[in-house]
Amino acid sequence: MAGLLGFNNAIQARQTLGGNHDANTIILPGMYRLSNTTTNFPVTYGMLIVYAADYAYLQFAVSYDLTKRYLRVKWDTTWSTWSQI
């Protein structure tokens, strides 16, 4: 199904990011596991899915227990605020 929709390899598993990371700088498309030391991330522990197209970026964050989900976009140089969905 993903191939029919053109999503092959659009999102790849990247890595677990431990240590001090800033979600604002994670723009390489993929899936990441983030910890409580990540800044600009709306949940304590969880997954971050990043999609990019030209100068637009989308980040989808989900808590480890799936109870909280957030979405935000970046157009050119400015991130929107996280919106809980």
N, C-alpha and C positions, 0 to 999 in steps of 0.2 A: 504494500500500500504506500509506504513512504516513497518508493521509487516513482510511483504514478503521480504523486504530488510534488515531486522534485526535491524531496528532502534528504536524499542519500548523502550521507556524510556531512549534513548541515550542522549536526550537533554531535560532537565526539566526547567521550569521557577523557578528561584532562588529568587532573590530579587532586590529591588532598593538599590543601594549602594550610600548613601549620604555621606557627609563629605569627608575627605581626604583618598583616596584609591589609590593603585598602581596597574595598570592593569597587571604588571609583576607578581604579587602574586595571581592573580585570575586564578586558574588552576582546580577548581572543575567543572566538566562538567555541563553546564546549560546555561540559558539565564539571562542576567543581564541588568538593566537599569542604566546607569552611568551619572554622572553630570560633570559640568565644573571644579570640584575640583579633578578629577581623573588624576593622572600622568601616563605617558606612554600610553596614549589613544589618538588616532589620530583625534578625533572629539570632539567638545565642549560638546554636549549632544547626547546621542544615546544608542544603544543596543550593547551588547557584547555577542557573542555566543562562548562557549568554548567546545571543544571536546578533549578527552584525550585517549591515548592508550599506555600502558606501560610507557616508558620514553619520549614519543612524545606528544606534545600539539599543538592544532590549535586554534587560536583566529580569529574570524570574527567580525569586527566592522562596524556598519552602523549608519550614522547620523540620527537624529530624523526626518528629512524631506526626507530621502532616496536619497539624491543627492550625497553622498560620501560613498564609501564602501572600506574597507581595509581588508587585510589578512596578517597573519604572523604565523610562527611556532616556536616551541621551541624543540630542540633536546637535551635531557639530561639536561644541565644547561644554554644553551645560546639561547636567543630569536633572531630571525631574525628581520630585520627592517620591518616596516609596508609597504606593497605594495598596492597602490591604484588599485582597479580592476573595 
